Structures are given as structure tokens and as C-alpha cells.
């Protein structure tokens, strides 16, 4: 801690590559270990507060706020991106 602030180390741990490769090989068995490269790490923002029920993202139609036809997709990241076709289908029905 420095000046009352916590210092975080966002370095990617290269030594975890083997464990990651073992895990991902369960569903991508042909993936070469050398095909994996470290990228980035950091803080993942969430729209869910402490004690709130789980919430990965929010889909909201904003006519009530004076924006007819605007659909906000808030907090969409990994689970939302993998569900993009289902999300598009839901928005199409809105």
C-alpha cells in the first residue's frame, strides 16, 4: 500500500500457461500449447453490487426515457458476447 492506495500487479502470469492449456484442451483438443499467448489482465467492471442477485448484463428499451427505438445493452462482456445471437433475437422481438 502506498499513499493509502493498494498497488495491484496486473502482470499476466506466464507460468499458468500449462494449466490453461490443459483446461482448454478439454474442449479444443487440437490446440497447440504454443498457440496460446498472454494478453492482458485487469479489473472487470460489473453492474451487480454486493448482495445483489447475479446479473451479467441488462437489456433495456428506452422509450420511457424519451428515446423510442433505442435499446441499451449494458454490461455486456463475455457471457453476453457468447449469447449474441440470442440477444439479437430478443432485441428483434422488442
C-alpha positions in Angstrom: 0.0 0.0 0.0 1.3 3.4 -0.9 -0.3 6.8 0.0 -3.4 4.9 1.3 -3.9 3.1 -2.1 -3.5 -0.6 -2.8 -1.0 -1.3 -5.6 -2.1 -4.2 -7.8 0.1 -6.2 -10.1 -1.6 -6.7 -13.4 1.2 -8.7 -15.0 0.0 -11.8 -16.8 1.4 -14.9 -15.1 3.2 -16.8 -17.9 3.7 -19.8 -15.6 0.0 -20.5 -15.8 0.1 -21.3 -19.5 0.4 -25.1 -19.0 -2.6 -25.2 -16.6 -4.7 -23.1 -19.0 -3.7 -25.3 -22.0 -4.8 -28.4 -20.1 -8.2 -26.9 -19.3 -8.8 -25.5 -22.8 -7.7 -28.8 -24.4 -10.8 -30.5 -22.9 -13.0 -28.6 -25.5 -10.3 -27.7 -28.1 -8.2 -30.9 -28.1 -6.1 -30.0 -31.2 -4.9 -26.6 -29.8 -1.2 -26.4 -29.7 0.3 -25.0 -26.4 2.4 -22.6 -28.4 -0.7 -21.1 -30.0 -1.6 -19.5 -26.6 -0.1 -16.1 -25.8 -0.5 -14.0 -22.7 -2.6 -10.9 -23.4 -3.8 -8.6 -20.6 -5.3 -8.6 -17.2 -7.2 -6.1 -15.1 -10.4 -5.2 -13.3 -13.6 -6.4 -14.9 -16.5 -3.9 -14.2 -19.7 -5.4 -13.0 -23.3 -4.0 -12.9 -24.0 -6.2 -9.8 -23.4 -4.7 -6.4 -22.6 -6.5 -3.2 -25.5 -8.6 -2.0 -27.4 -8.1 -5.3 -28.6 -11.2 -7.2 -26.4 -12.3 -10.1 -26.7 -10.1 -13.2 -24.3 -10.3 -16.1 -26.0 -7.7 -18.4 -29.1 -5.6 -18.8 -31.2 -5.2 -22.0 -33.5 -2.1 -21.8 -35.7 -0.4 -24.3 -35.6 3.4 -23.6 -38.9 4.8 -24.9 -39.9 5.7 -21.3 -36.8 7.9 -21.2 -37.7 9.7 -24.4 -35.7 7.6 -26.8 -38.1 5.4 -28.8 -36.3 2.6 -30.6 -33.1 2.9 -28.5 -32.1 -0.4 -26.9 -29.3 -0.2 -24.3 -27.2 -3.3 -23.8 -25.4 -2.5 -20.5 -22.6 -4.6 -19.1 -22.3 -7.0 -22.0 -18.9 -8.8 -21.9 -18.0 -12.4 -22.2 -21.4 -14.1 -21.4 -23.2 -11.6 -23.5 -20.9 -11.9 -26.4 -21.3 -15.7 -26.5 -25.0 -15.2 -26.4 -25.1 -12.5 -29.1 -27.4 -14.4 -31.4 -30.0 -14.9 -28.6 -29.6 -11.3 -27.6 -30.2 -10.1 -31.2 -33.3 -12.4 -31.4 -34.7 -10.8 -28.2 -34.0 -7.3 -29.4 -35.7 -8.0 -32.7 -38.8 -9.0 -30.8 -38.7 -5.8 -28.7 
